[in-house]
Amino acid sequence: MRNRLRVLRAERNWSQAEVADRLGVSRQTVNAIETERYDPGIALAFRLAHLFECRIEDVFQPTDADLNGTDTRNL
Amino acid sequence: MAAMSDSRPVNPQVLSKQRFGRRFAIAMAVYTILVVTSQQILNTLSDSIWRYPVALLPVVPLLVVFWLFLVYLREMDELLRRIQFEAFGISLGATLIFTITWGFLEAADLLPNFPTIMVGPLMIFAWGIGSFITQRHYNAVCETD
């Protein structure tokens, strides 16, 4: 899953730690999402969108592999 | 859609980690004291039924650590919990393979009896390695702000 977390964060001049504190998650989790090594669950994805005052699709964009169910990164 | 408060809240993940660290340190200090104390008492008790509870005294703080870790695990965010889950899997698999391999060699009289008290430390060692590997897999490291 692609995401615009780094861009959204930069627009607000927030550090990863600041985003983590606002979401109540660890900094490691924010970094893993931002570097696209981990796709969050739907609840956390919605919280991220809510934090940045946008729709979930404005933060996360599925790749063809996501839509086809052929993303094997986490296997 | 309203934004969350502008003030930066205290991160519950940080608080949870600090709380676990404090409680774990206390429990392990009690464990160390009880290991030493129970050994000293055992040296003075011979052929007594009291040797059972005295020998098992250090298990009590270990049960507390077990409970503390379960609480900590439930307070972790979704990725940290996932990392722990995968680390447990690695730890379980590595310990099973190691002990079964040792068991076969032991049955063939090629190795001495494996000390069962070492199974716990072995699992914890493998869990540490598993955590390291899984954290790297998810790139779950902190950038410097």
Backbone of each chain as ProteinMPNN parsed JSONL, in Angstrom:
{"seq_chain_A": "MRNRLRVLRAERNWSQAEVADRLGVSRQTVNAIETERYDPGIALAFRLAHLFECRIEDVFQPTDADLNGTDTRNL", "coords_chain_A": {"N_chain_A": [[0.847, -1.192, 0.0], [0.618, 2.134, -0.959], [1.438, 5.289, 0.589], [0.833, 8.679, 1.787], [1.988, 9.692, 3.987], [4.458, 10.835, 4.788], [4.516, 13.193, 3.292], [2.188, 14.526, 4.171], [2.829, 14.865, 6.808], [5.085, 16.479, 6.621], [3.929, 18.784, 5.576], [2.672, 19.832, 7.775], [4.746, 20.164, 9.395], [5.411, 18.292, 11.326], [7.03, 15.979, 13.487], [7.907, 12.45, 13.378], [7.595, 11.471, 15.927], [5.791, 13.252, 16.995], [3.494, 12.753, 15.505], [3.105, 10.14, 16.316], [2.557, 10.5, 19.063], [0.171, 11.942, 18.906], [-1.467, 10.041, 17.803], [-1.316, 8.032, 19.614], [0.29, 5.835, 19.307], [3.341, 3.874, 18.859], [6.552, 5.319, 17.982], [7.977, 3.71, 16.3], [5.977, 2.389, 14.93], [4.791, 4.423, 13.415], [6.957, 5.051, 11.788], [7.304, 2.605, 10.418], [4.923, 2.474, 8.977], [5.125, 4.788, 7.422], [7.366, 4.246, 5.851], [6.349, 2.315, 4.354], [6.484, -0.346, 5.069], [4.728, -1.564, 6.635], [1.289, -2.084, 6.652], [-1.305, -0.393, 8.138], [-4.014, -1.438, 10.363], [-7.589, -1.1, 9.763], [-8.803, 0.634, 11.617], [-6.697, 2.178, 12.678], [-5.829, 3.322, 10.321], [-8.007, 4.956, 9.683], [-7.864, 6.675, 11.864], [-5.48, 7.97, 11.313], [-6.179, 9.332, 8.948], [-8.148, 10.992, 9.996], [-6.633, 12.528, 11.756], [-5.098, 14.024, 9.97], [-7.062, 15.402, 8.77], [-8.382, 14.509, 6.418], [-9.621, 12.331, 3.766], [-9.557, 8.755, 3.917], [-8.603, 7.699, 1.561], [-7.034, 9.708, 0.678], [-4.782, 9.451, 2.107], [-3.906, 6.808, 1.923], [-3.089, 4.782, -0.839], [-3.989, 2.073, -2.705], [-1.914, -0.367, -4.307], [-1.616, -2.088, -7.51], [-0.955, -4.669, -6.861], [-1.963, -4.87, -4.287], [-4.712, -4.674, -4.811], [-5.101, -6.893, -6.388], [-4.56, -8.849, -4.659], [-2.043, -9.888, -4.55], [0.095, -9.031, -3.13], [2.966, -9.82, -1.596], [4.649, -9.021, 0.382], [4.568, -9.323, 3.159], [4.668, -12.007, 3.574]], "CA_chain_A": [[0.0, 0.0, 0.0], [1.341, 3.41, -0.966], [0.797, 6.298, 1.447], [1.373, 10.044, 1.699], [2.201, 10.121, 5.368], [5.621, 11.723, 4.894], [4.135, 14.496, 2.717], [1.216, 15.147, 5.078], [3.566, 15.222, 8.031], [5.957, 17.612, 6.281], [3.072, 19.965, 5.4], [2.369, 20.36, 9.115], [6.025, 20.276, 10.11], [5.355, 17.392, 12.481], [7.988, 14.873, 13.508], [7.25, 11.146, 13.546], [7.233, 11.344, 17.344], [4.599, 14.065, 17.219], [2.372, 11.995, 14.937], [2.909, 8.975, 17.196], [1.901, 10.964, 20.288], [-1.212, 12.342, 18.592], [-2.244, 8.827, 17.511], [-1.207, 7.097, 20.734], [1.032, 4.632, 18.908], [4.78, 4.046, 19.011], [7.257, 5.951, 16.85], [8.335, 2.632, 15.378], [4.813, 2.091, 14.089], [4.677, 5.519, 12.443], [8.046, 4.896, 10.816], [7.044, 1.419, 9.59], [3.838, 2.822, 8.04], [5.626, 5.806, 6.497], [8.304, 3.618, 4.905], [5.525, 1.327, 3.628], [6.833, -1.718, 5.442], [3.599, -2.104, 7.382], [-0.006, -1.466, 6.368], [-2.064, -0.419, 9.396], [-5.389, -1.925, 10.364], [-8.518, -0.072, 9.288], [-9.073, 1.628, 12.664], [-5.558, 3.098, 12.734], [-5.829, 4.062, 9.048], [-9.014, 6.021, 9.823], [-7.356, 7.67, 12.828], [-4.476, 8.763, 10.583], [-6.899, 10.242, 8.054], [-8.813, 11.975, 10.855], [-5.59, 13.419, 12.271], [-4.68, 14.939, 8.906], [-8.288, 16.038, 8.264], [-8.637, 14.14, 5.029], [-10.229, 11.016, 3.614], [-8.586, 7.658, 4.009], [-7.999, 7.529, 0.227], [-6.032, 10.76, 0.494], [-3.571, 9.037, 2.808], [-3.471, 5.488, 1.423], [-3.488, 4.409, -2.202], [-3.6, 0.685, -2.95], [-1.218, -0.683, -5.555], [-2.269, -3.179, -8.247], [-0.719, -5.911, -6.106], [-2.93, -4.878, -3.176], [-6.053, -4.912, -5.337], [-5.162, -8.26, -6.927], [-4.259, -9.802, -3.592], [-0.764, -10.557, -4.836], [1.177, -8.397, -2.365], [3.555, -10.882, -0.757], [5.706, -8.45, 1.212], [4.528, -9.777, 4.544], [4.612, -13.479, 3.652]], "C_chain_A": [[0.886, 1.248, 0.0], [0.661, 4.351, 0.036], [1.549, 7.622, 1.377], [1.704, 10.599, 3.077], [3.364, 11.113, 5.495], [5.277, 13.134, 4.398], [3.201, 15.237, 3.673], [1.889, 15.643, 6.356], [4.433, 16.457, 7.78], [5.148, 18.896, 6.126], [2.757, 20.635, 6.737], [3.619, 20.548, 9.967], [6.009, 19.456, 11.411], [6.444, 16.341, 12.358], [7.207, 13.559, 13.597], [6.782, 10.971, 14.992], [5.945, 12.099, 17.632], [3.348, 13.344, 16.688], [2.05, 10.806, 15.85], [2.159, 9.379, 18.464], [0.437, 11.311, 20.03], [-2.103, 11.12, 18.322], [-2.251, 7.844, 18.671], [-0.575, 5.78, 20.333], [2.527, 4.907, 19.062], [5.377, 4.745, 17.786], [7.652, 4.901, 15.818], [7.196, 2.346, 14.41], [4.63, 3.168, 13.029], [5.746, 5.373, 11.36], [7.795, 3.717, 9.874], [5.937, 1.698, 8.572], [4.389, 3.766, 6.966], [6.567, 5.203, 5.449], [7.645, 2.455, 4.151], [5.98, -0.11, 3.863], [5.68, -2.369, 6.188], [2.341, -1.336, 7.003], [-0.862, -1.548, 7.629], [-3.433, -1.058, 9.227], [-6.332, -0.773, 10.043], [-8.772, 1.019, 10.338], [-7.944, 2.656, 12.725], [-5.471, 3.93, 11.451], [-6.839, 5.213, 9.116], [-8.537, 7.101, 10.791], [-6.316, 8.57, 12.173], [-5.162, 9.794, 9.682], [-7.565, 11.356, 8.857], [-7.813, 13.005, 11.374], [-5.198, 14.461, 11.225], [-5.871, 15.592, 8.201], [-8.507, 15.752, 6.785], [-9.291, 12.758, 4.976], [-9.139, 9.954, 3.618], [-7.864, 7.451, 2.666], [-6.959, 8.603, -0.06], [-4.717, 10.412, 1.195], [-3.014, 7.752, 2.189], [-3.979, 5.249, 0.012], [-3.038, 2.968, -2.454], [-2.871, 0.528, -4.279], [-2.005, -1.782, -6.28], [-2.127, -4.494, -7.479], [-1.679, -6.014, -4.928], [-4.312, -5.272, -3.684], [-6.205, -6.332, -5.873], [-4.915, -9.326, -5.856], [-2.953, -10.53, -3.81], [0.411, -9.885, -4.127], [1.728, -9.43, -1.39], [4.641, -10.348, 0.167], [5.752, -9.071, 2.606], [4.443, -11.289, 4.676], [5.998, -14.035, 3.933]], "O_chain_A": [[1.777, 1.399, 0.836], [-0.536, 4.23, 0.3], [2.71, 7.69, 0.976], [1.699, 11.81, 3.298], [3.266, 12.105, 6.217], [5.685, 14.132, 4.992], [3.393, 16.421, 3.953], [1.553, 16.697, 6.895], [4.506, 17.36, 8.614], [5.614, 19.973, 6.497], [2.595, 21.853, 6.811], [3.556, 21.025, 11.1], [6.526, 19.883, 12.443], [6.745, 15.869, 11.262], [6.004, 13.556, 13.858], [5.72, 10.404, 15.251], [5.11, 11.645, 18.415], [2.299, 13.33, 17.331], [0.887, 10.507, 16.119], [1.235, 8.686, 18.891], [-0.431, 11.007, 20.847], [-3.309, 11.143, 18.569], [-3.08, 6.935, 18.72], [-0.853, 4.738, 20.926], [2.931, 6.031, 19.358], [4.785, 4.757, 16.707], [7.66, 5.167, 14.616], [7.418, 2.093, 13.226], [4.345, 2.859, 11.872], [5.474, 5.549, 10.173], [8.043, 3.816, 8.673], [5.998, 1.221, 7.439], [4.158, 3.576, 5.772], [6.553, 5.615, 4.289], [8.301, 1.719, 3.414], [5.876, -0.968, 2.986], [5.655, -3.589, 6.355], [2.319, -0.105, 7.025], [-1.118, -2.64, 8.136], [-3.942, -1.203, 8.116], [-5.927, 0.39, 10.049], [-8.936, 2.188, 9.991], [-8.196, 3.858, 12.814], [-5.086, 5.099, 11.488], [-6.552, 6.319, 8.656], [-8.771, 8.289, 10.573], [-6.266, 9.772, 12.434], [-4.782, 10.965, 9.653], [-7.551, 12.518, 8.453], [-8.107, 14.199, 11.426], [-4.992, 15.63, 11.547], [-5.713, 16.247, 7.171], [-8.785, 16.66, 6.002], [-9.488, 12.106, 6.002], [-7.968, 10.229, 3.357], [-6.689, 7.084, 2.627], [-6.106, 8.435, -0.931], [-3.675, 11.004, 0.913], [-1.81, 7.627, 1.963], [-5.148, 5.485, -0.291], [-1.843, 2.675, -2.421], [-3.181, 1.213, -5.254], [-2.952, -2.339, -5.724], [-3.042, -5.317, -7.446], [-2.155, -7.101, -4.602], [-4.999, -6.093, -3.076], [-7.291, -6.909, -5.825], [-5.04, -10.525, -6.103], [-2.762, -11.646, -3.326], [1.571, -10.125, -4.465], [1.034, -9.86, -0.469], [5.458, -11.113, 0.678], [6.825, -9.312, 3.16], [4.177, -11.804, 5.762], [6.167, -15.25, 4.036]]}, "seq_chain_B": "MAAMSDSRPVNPQVLSKQRFGRRFAIAMAVYTILVVTSQQILNTLSDSIWRYPVALLPVVPLLVVFWLFLVYLREMDELLRRIQFEAFGISLGATLIFTITWGFLEAADLLPNFPTIMVGPLMIFAWGIGSFITQRHYNAVCETD", "coords_chain_B": {"N_chain_B": [[-14.608, 17.41, 8.928], [-13.28, 17.196, 12.118], [-10.145, 18.237, 13.44], [-7.729, 16.588, 15.576], [-6.908, 17.55, 18.942], [-4.732, 20.376, 19.23], [-2.785, 20.454, 21.165], [-0.05, 18.497, 22.315], [-0.559, 15.23, 23.147], [0.14, 12.996, 25.968], [1.935, 10.15, 25.208], [0.426, 7.039, 25.256], [1.765, 4.663, 24.707], [4.401, 5.116, 25.375], [4.166, 5.59, 28.118], [3.212, 3.118, 28.954], [5.372, 1.446, 28.339], [7.328, 2.491, 30.047], [6.128, 2.003, 32.534], [5.995, -0.795, 32.519], [8.738, -1.356, 32.451], [9.633, -0.367, 34.947], [8.136, -1.976, 36.785], [8.985, -4.505, 35.999], [11.697, -4.414, 36.648], [11.561, -4.255, 39.444], [10.301, -6.706, 40.046], [12.243, -8.505, 39.11], [14.334, -7.892, 40.789], [13.307, -8.791, 43.208], [13.106, -11.467, 42.526], [15.842, -12.164, 42.264], [16.688, -11.81, 44.908], [15.121, -13.761, 46.158], [16.064, -16.115, 44.951], [18.673, -16.328, 45.981], [18.101, -16.304, 48.746], [16.402, -18.539, 49.05], [18.12, -20.619, 48.398], [19.944, -20.446, 50.474], [18.296, -21.055, 52.649], [17.512, -23.619, 51.935], [19.874, -24.996, 52.305], [19.903, -25.295, 55.0], [17.814, -26.903, 55.556], [17.023, -30.227, 55.785], [15.664, -33.136, 54.414], [12.982, -32.27, 54.745], [9.517, -31.431, 54.464], [9.165, -28.85, 53.877], [11.046, -28.134, 52.067], [10.014, -28.146, 49.508], [8.157, -25.834, 49.126], [10.047, -23.836, 49.702], [12.038, -24.199, 47.774], [10.584, -23.477, 45.593], [10.078, -20.816, 45.86], [11.338, -18.683, 44.224], [9.806, -18.842, 41.956], [7.509, -17.388, 42.264], [7.898, -14.466, 41.842], [8.448, -14.775, 39.124], [6.022, -15.564, 38.07], [4.675, -13.215, 38.468], [6.076, -11.545, 36.7], [5.346, -12.768, 34.31], [2.581, -12.169, 34.271], [2.769, -9.357, 34.245], [3.934, -8.995, 31.741], [1.933, -9.912, 30.045], [-0.025, -7.975, 30.46], [1.361, -5.742, 29.491], [1.68, -6.512, 26.839], [-0.963, -6.42, 25.941], [-1.358, -3.744, 26.006], [0.181, -2.774, 23.992], [0.633, -1.203, 20.753], [-0.767, -2.006, 17.482], [1.286, -2.813, 15.64], [3.553, -3.259, 17.256], [2.614, -5.346, 18.814], [2.272, -7.257, 16.869], [4.904, -7.639, 16.049], [5.925, -8.801, 18.379], [4.402, -11.139, 18.405], [5.352, -12.477, 16.107], [7.991, -12.743, 16.876], [7.71, -14.45, 19.056], [6.896, -16.716, 17.7], [9.202, -17.326, 16.218], [10.916, -17.802, 18.364], [9.677, -19.995, 19.623], [9.787, -21.947, 17.569], [12.583, -22.134, 17.124], [13.477, -23.0, 19.634], [12.13, -25.448, 19.874], [13.24, -26.904, 17.703], [15.939, -26.891, 18.44], [15.928, -28.265, 20.966], [14.764, -30.719, 20.302], [16.577, -31.662, 18.405], [18.834, -31.879, 20.043], [17.803, -33.819, 21.752], [17.626, -36.113, 20.09], [20.349, -36.552, 19.605], [21.135, -36.986, 22.19], [19.748, -39.319, 22.77], [21.188, -41.021, 21.228], [23.426, -41.298, 22.685], [25.332, -39.334, 22.27], [25.43, -36.842, 23.292], [25.349, -35.179, 26.519], [22.786, -35.21, 29.177], [20.269, -32.778, 28.619], [20.054, -29.796, 30.427], [17.056, -28.988, 31.927], [16.405, -26.542, 33.061], [17.604, -24.751, 31.459], [16.013, -24.348, 29.269], [14.181, -22.22, 29.41], [15.855, -19.767, 29.483], [16.971, -20.216, 26.942], [14.733, -19.963, 25.256], [14.138, -17.281, 25.73], [16.427, -16.035, 24.783], [16.242, -16.729, 22.059], [13.893, -15.418, 21.497], [14.668, -12.761, 21.781], [16.439, -12.552, 19.597], [14.58, -13.065, 17.608], [12.874, -10.846, 17.894], [14.583, -8.802, 17.099], [15.085, -9.486, 14.41], [12.467, -9.344, 13.359], [11.76, -6.686, 13.868], [13.511, -5.388, 12.176], [12.562, -6.335, 9.777], [10.093, -5.012, 9.531], [11.018, -2.507, 9.461], [10.897, -1.16, 11.829], [12.063, 1.065, 13.314], [13.284, 4.031, 14.912], [13.286, 7.29, 13.516], [15.649, 9.976, 13.743], [14.592, 12.801, 15.311]], "CA_chain_B": [[-14.011, 16.502, 9.91], [-12.489, 18.0, 13.047], [-8.805, 17.737, 13.743], [-7.51, 16.297, 16.988], [-6.428, 18.709, 19.687], [-3.405, 20.851, 18.829], [-1.809, 20.156, 22.201], [0.511, 17.156, 22.093], [-0.908, 14.398, 24.306], [1.145, 12.056, 26.454], [1.781, 8.921, 24.424], [0.177, 5.888, 26.133], [2.757, 3.616, 24.445], [5.605, 5.466, 26.152], [3.827, 5.368, 29.527], [3.099, 1.671, 29.164], [6.727, 0.891, 28.318], [8.009, 2.916, 31.282], [5.486, 1.299, 33.65], [6.455, -2.187, 32.469], [10.163, -1.374, 32.805], [9.744, -0.197, 36.411], [7.596, -3.154, 37.474], [9.842, -5.644, 35.664], [12.933, -4.267, 37.43], [11.246, -4.602, 40.838], [10.04, -8.153, 40.111], [13.495, -9.233, 38.927], [15.123, -7.691, 42.014], [12.719, -9.724, 44.183], [13.501, -12.808, 42.063], [17.25, -12.369, 42.618], [16.756, -11.965, 46.371], [14.517, -15.043, 46.527], [16.953, -17.208, 44.514], [19.76, -16.409, 46.965], [17.533, -16.647, 50.056], [15.878, -19.912, 49.079], [19.281, -21.522, 48.421], [20.504, -20.426, 51.835], [17.372, -21.785, 53.536], [17.564, -25.042, 51.561], [21.088, -25.579, 52.892], [19.677, -25.572, 56.421], [16.698, -27.846, 55.675], [17.285, -31.541, 55.187], [14.547, -34.091, 54.507], [11.79, -31.613, 55.281], [8.485, -31.14, 53.464], [9.295, -27.409, 53.589], [11.989, -27.918, 50.957], [9.251, -27.883, 48.281], [7.799, -24.417, 48.962], [11.236, -22.959, 49.726], [12.694, -24.313, 46.455], [9.732, -22.847, 44.566], [9.891, -19.372, 46.156], [11.663, -17.764, 43.103], [8.812, -18.926, 40.871], [6.449, -16.391, 42.504], [8.119, -13.254, 41.027], [8.391, -15.097, 37.692], [4.599, -15.519, 37.715], [4.335, -11.787, 38.403], [6.642, -11.048, 35.43], [4.485, -13.316, 33.266], [1.356, -11.356, 34.282], [3.144, -7.995, 33.816], [4.174, -8.983, 30.306], [0.636, -10.037, 29.366], [-0.649, -6.64, 30.532], [2.134, -4.89, 28.571], [1.372, -6.978, 25.48], [-2.295, -5.933, 25.583], [-1.313, -2.286, 25.871], [0.993, -2.409, 22.823], [-0.121, -0.902, 19.531], [-0.935, -3.188, 16.626], [2.533, -3.291, 15.038], [4.433, -3.807, 18.3], [2.064, -6.65, 19.195], [2.559, -8.166, 15.751], [6.336, -7.96, 16.135], [6.082, -9.754, 19.479], [3.799, -12.395, 17.981], [6.28, -13.145, 15.19], [9.188, -13.087, 17.656], [7.358, -15.652, 19.825], [6.899, -17.825, 16.739], [10.612, -17.654, 15.95], [11.457, -18.354, 19.602], [9.101, -21.332, 19.818], [10.342, -22.837, 16.548], [14.021, -22.335, 17.351], [13.652, -23.813, 20.853], [11.679, -26.81, 19.553], [14.225, -27.56, 16.832], [17.176, -27.089, 19.212], [15.781, -29.287, 22.005], [14.509, -32.024, 19.667], [17.871, -32.086, 17.844], [19.643, -32.317, 21.189], [17.198, -35.057, 22.241], [18.045, -37.218, 19.222], [21.774, -36.809, 19.856], [21.201, -37.518, 23.551], [19.285, -40.711, 22.692], [22.262, -41.809, 20.595], [24.577, -41.216, 23.608], [26.352, -38.448, 21.7], [25.43, -35.62, 24.103], [24.849, -35.426, 27.88], [21.422, -34.763, 29.465], [20.092, -31.325, 28.5], [19.469, -29.27, 31.668], [15.74, -28.393, 31.603], [16.346, -25.145, 33.526], [18.154, -23.901, 30.397], [15.032, -24.165, 28.194], [13.646, -20.852, 29.542], [16.82, -18.807, 28.925], [17.118, -20.457, 25.501], [13.565, -19.355, 24.606], [14.241, -15.82, 25.842], [17.494, -15.644, 23.849], [15.695, -16.838, 20.698], [12.865, -14.366, 21.401], [15.409, -11.52, 21.531], [16.894, -12.597, 18.194], [13.359, -12.963, 16.795], [12.416, -9.451, 17.946], [15.518, -8.011, 16.29], [14.837, -9.805, 12.997], [11.132, -8.863, 12.962], [11.784, -5.212, 13.85], [14.199, -4.986, 10.937], [11.667, -6.665, 8.661], [9.088, -3.955, 9.422], [11.702, -1.216, 9.542], [10.313, -0.53, 13.014], [13.087, 1.801, 14.04], [12.901, 5.441, 15.018], [14.129, 8.296, 12.883], [16.037, 10.986, 14.728], [13.838, 14.047, 15.037]], "C_chain_B": [[-13.072, 17.295, 10.829], [-11.131, 17.38, 13.305], [-8.703, 17.427, 15.231], [-6.919, 17.546, 17.65], [-5.005, 19.081, 19.26], [-2.349, 20.539, 19.891], [-1.356, 18.703, 22.06], [0.24, 16.278, 23.318], [0.247, 13.5, 24.738], [0.891, 10.721, 25.755], [1.582, 7.715, 25.354], [1.18, 4.748, 25.93], [4.019, 3.85, 25.269], [5.351, 5.182, 27.634], [3.806, 3.885, 29.857], [4.479, 1.012, 29.239], [7.482, 1.229, 29.611], [7.469, 2.155, 32.489], [5.96, -0.157, 33.691], [7.907, -2.285, 32.917], [10.369, -1.281, 34.311], [9.32, -1.474, 37.138], [8.469, -4.387, 37.232], [11.117, -5.606, 36.514], [12.695, -4.676, 38.885], [11.074, -6.121, 40.967], [11.338, -8.951, 39.98], [14.426, -9.057, 40.127], [14.626, -8.656, 43.089], [13.124, -11.156, 43.822], [14.935, -13.121, 42.493], [17.4, -12.62, 44.117], [16.232, -13.35, 46.774], [15.376, -16.235, 46.091], [18.05, -17.424, 45.561], [19.218, -16.911, 48.306], [17.084, -18.106, 50.092], [17.027, -20.921, 49.094], [19.873, -21.609, 49.82], [19.625, -21.222, 52.789], [17.423, -23.287, 53.235], [18.782, -25.742, 52.179], [20.897, -25.942, 54.364], [18.555, -26.596, 56.629], [17.09, -29.176, 55.045], [16.1, -32.457, 55.453], [13.308, -33.474, 55.143], [10.82, -31.353, 54.143], [8.562, -29.674, 53.035], [10.271, -27.12, 52.459], [11.249, -27.595, 49.655], [8.884, -26.397, 48.142], [9.009, -23.49, 48.94], [11.94, -22.988, 48.358], [11.913, -23.57, 45.379], [9.516, -21.346, 44.785], [10.214, -18.461, 44.96], [10.655, -17.808, 41.963], [7.749, -17.819, 41.022], [6.702, -15.095, 41.709], [8.117, -13.535, 39.526], [6.939, -15.094, 37.208], [4.141, -14.058, 37.585], [4.845, -11.19, 37.081], [5.781, -11.504, 34.254], [3.212, -12.476, 33.139], [1.646, -9.93, 33.783], [3.312, -7.94, 32.305], [2.868, -9.106, 29.529], [-0.086, -8.691, 29.338], [0.013, -5.712, 29.511], [1.801, -5.223, 27.12], [0.017, -6.426, 25.022], [-2.323, -4.423, 25.4], [-0.524, -1.84, 24.635], [0.104, -2.041, 21.646], [-0.027, -2.092, 18.579], [0.372, -3.7, 16.024], [3.449, -3.911, 16.086], [3.954, -5.189, 18.728], [2.361, -7.685, 18.101], [4.03, -8.601, 15.755], [6.572, -9.007, 17.227], [5.544, -11.128, 19.088], [4.763, -13.168, 17.073], [7.563, -13.569, 15.918], [8.93, -14.342, 18.501], [7.386, -16.879, 18.921], [8.313, -18.289, 16.447], [11.222, -18.346, 17.172], [10.971, -19.786, 19.82], [9.719, -22.334, 18.837], [11.802, -23.156, 16.808], [14.247, -23.231, 18.564], [13.244, -25.262, 20.592], [12.743, -27.555, 18.745], [15.506, -27.875, 17.616], [17.021, -28.251, 20.192], [15.53, -30.673, 21.393], [15.804, -32.573, 19.045], [18.775, -32.628, 18.941], [19.145, -33.674, 21.691], [17.607, -36.264, 21.405], [19.506, -37.583, 19.478], [21.977, -37.409, 21.25], [20.8, -38.999, 23.55], [20.35, -41.62, 22.08], [23.544, -41.775, 21.431], [25.71, -40.35, 23.055], [26.445, -37.124, 22.473], [24.94, -35.969, 25.512], [23.392, -34.964, 28.017], [21.308, -33.25, 29.331], [19.445, -30.802, 29.778], [18.169, -28.516, 31.376], [15.644, -26.933, 32.039], [16.872, -24.19, 32.445], [17.149, -23.645, 29.266], [14.481, -22.732, 28.207], [14.603, -19.812, 28.98], [17.018, -18.955, 27.417], [15.962, -19.798, 24.732], [13.666, -17.829, 24.601], [15.317, -15.295, 24.885], [16.954, -15.646, 22.411], [14.62, -15.765, 20.458], [13.532, -13.012, 21.111], [15.887, -11.436, 20.084], [15.69, -12.392, 17.27], [12.828, -11.542, 16.75], [13.268, -8.576, 17.038], [15.23, -8.215, 14.798], [13.511, -9.188, 12.543], [11.085, -7.335, 12.913], [12.457, -4.709, 12.577], [13.303, -5.237, 9.73], [10.646, -5.537, 8.441], [9.704, -2.56, 9.432], [11.191, -0.424, 10.75], [11.404, 0.074, 13.885], [12.688, 3.269, 14.045], [13.838, 6.312, 14.204], [14.56, 9.272, 13.979], [15.368, 12.293, 14.363], [14.7, 15.271, 15.321]], "O_chain_B": [[-12.171, 17.986, 10.352], [-10.989, 16.16, 13.379], [-9.482, 17.931, 16.04], [-6.486, 18.476, 16.97], [-4.184, 18.211, 18.968], [-1.171, 20.378, 19.574], [-2.141, 17.811, 21.738], [0.751, 16.552, 24.403], [1.196, 13.273, 23.989], [-0.238, 10.232, 25.721], [2.465, 7.4, 26.151], [1.427, 3.961, 26.845], [4.623, 2.913, 25.789], [6.198, 4.611, 28.321], [4.311, 3.452, 30.893], [4.727, 0.144, 30.076], [8.172, 0.388, 30.188], [8.228, 1.718, 33.354], [6.283, -0.686, 34.755], [8.268, -3.187, 33.673], [11.172, -2.016, 34.885], [10.043, -1.987, 37.992], [8.671, -5.205, 38.13], [11.56, -6.631, 37.031], [13.523, -5.359, 39.487], [11.627, -6.743, 41.874], [11.516, -9.96, 40.662], [15.21, -9.95, 40.45], [15.425, -9.267, 43.798], [13.444, -11.957, 44.7], [15.213, -14.198, 43.019], [18.131, -13.514, 44.543], [16.819, -14.024, 47.621], [15.415, -17.252, 46.783], [18.32, -18.553, 45.972], [19.784, -17.814, 48.922], [17.358, -18.821, 51.055], [16.92, -21.967, 49.735], [20.251, -22.681, 50.292], [20.123, -21.969, 53.631], [17.384, -24.117, 54.144], [18.725, -26.921, 52.529], [21.618, -26.776, 54.91], [18.364, -27.096, 57.738], [17.454, -29.217, 53.869], [15.601, -32.54, 56.575], [12.663, -34.097, 55.987], [11.224, -31.09, 53.01], [8.083, -29.307, 51.962], [10.325, -26.001, 51.949], [11.766, -26.873, 48.802], [9.254, -25.764, 47.154], [9.003, -22.475, 48.243], [12.377, -21.956, 47.849], [12.478, -23.096, 44.393], [8.848, -20.688, 43.987], [9.443, -17.54, 44.689], [10.642, -16.926, 41.104], [7.165, -17.373, 40.035], [5.818, -14.657, 40.972], [7.819, -12.642, 38.732], [6.653, -14.677, 36.085], [3.338, -13.715, 36.717], [4.137, -10.426, 36.425], [5.517, -10.739, 33.327], [2.811, -12.115, 32.033], [0.875, -9.367, 33.005], [2.897, -6.979, 31.658], [2.705, -8.483, 28.48], [-0.681, -8.313, 28.329], [-0.66, -4.997, 28.77], [1.658, -4.333, 26.282], [-0.139, -6.016, 23.872], [-3.2, -3.886, 24.723], [-0.555, -0.665, 24.271], [-1.033, -2.501, 21.547], [0.695, -3.056, 18.835], [0.551, -4.912, 15.907], [4.053, -4.957, 15.848], [4.756, -6.09, 18.973], [2.663, -8.842, 18.392], [4.354, -9.761, 15.502], [7.314, -9.969, 17.033], [6.15, -12.153, 19.4], [4.962, -14.37, 17.253], [8.143, -14.613, 15.619], [9.81, -15.19, 18.648], [7.843, -17.949, 19.325], [8.596, -19.487, 16.429], [11.942, -19.335, 17.046], [11.754, -20.674, 20.159], [10.123, -23.429, 19.228], [12.216, -24.312, 16.723], [15.102, -24.117, 18.535], [13.922, -26.191, 21.031], [13.099, -28.689, 19.063], [16.082, -28.956, 17.489], [17.882, -29.13, 20.249], [16.024, -31.679, 21.904], [16.097, -33.766, 19.135], [19.395, -33.682, 18.798], [19.937, -34.56, 22.012], [17.904, -37.326, 21.954], [19.86, -38.759, 19.558], [22.87, -38.229, 21.463], [21.415, -39.823, 24.226], [20.411, -42.816, 22.367], [24.612, -42.168, 20.96], [26.885, -40.592, 23.328], [27.415, -36.38, 22.328], [24.202, -36.939, 25.689], [22.831, -34.393, 27.082], [22.141, -32.515, 29.861], [18.396, -31.304, 30.183], [18.181, -27.517, 30.658], [14.884, -26.164, 31.452], [16.627, -22.985, 32.497], [17.404, -22.813, 28.395], [14.331, -22.108, 27.156], [14.223, -19.045, 28.095], [17.207, -17.971, 26.703], [16.174, -19.162, 23.7], [13.331, -17.172, 23.616], [15.145, -14.25, 24.258], [17.173, -14.704, 21.65], [14.469, -15.271, 19.341], [13.034, -12.222, 20.309], [15.763, -10.399, 19.432], [15.761, -11.653, 16.287], [12.383, -11.075, 15.701], [12.758, -7.726, 16.308], [15.143, -7.257, 14.03], [13.437, -8.583, 11.473], [10.451, -6.756, 12.031], [12.022, -3.725, 11.979], [13.287, -4.453, 8.782], [10.371, -5.157, 7.303], [8.99, -1.557, 9.414], [11.07, 0.8, 10.707], [11.633, -0.341, 15.021], [11.841, 3.689, 13.257], [15.05, 6.096, 14.204], [13.907, 9.377, 15.017], [15.545, 12.823, 13.266], [14.243, 16.401, 15.151]]}, "name": "protein", "num_of_chains": 2, "seq": "MRNRLRVLRAERNWSQAEVADRLGVSRQTVNAIETERYDPGIALAFRLAHLFECRIEDVFQPTDADLNGTDTRNLMAAMSDSRPVNPQVLSKQRFGRRFAIAMAVYTILVVTSQQILNTLSDSIWRYPVALLPVVPLLVVFWLFLVYLREMDELLRRIQFEAFGISLGATLIFTITWGFLEAADLLPNFPTIMVGPLMIFAWGIGSFITQRHYNAVCETD"}
